[in-house]
């Protein structure tokens, strides 16, 4: 992600944000983990999961389903 950030990630996130409706855009893993605040502001995502996102994303989904 980091090597192609400007070329791909920013435009991909822009496209996702235009069409996502009620979905969330969440990024995680080695790319955004060292600079989560920058990523949040630069690509306008809803959340950044620091570290490996596979397990944490399940917790985020479960916690937010309880609130609905």
Protein Blocks (a to p, Z undefined) as FASTA:
>chain_A
ZZmmmmmmmmmmmmmmmmnomaccddedjklmmmmmlmmmmnopabdcehjfklmmmmmm
mmmmmmZZ
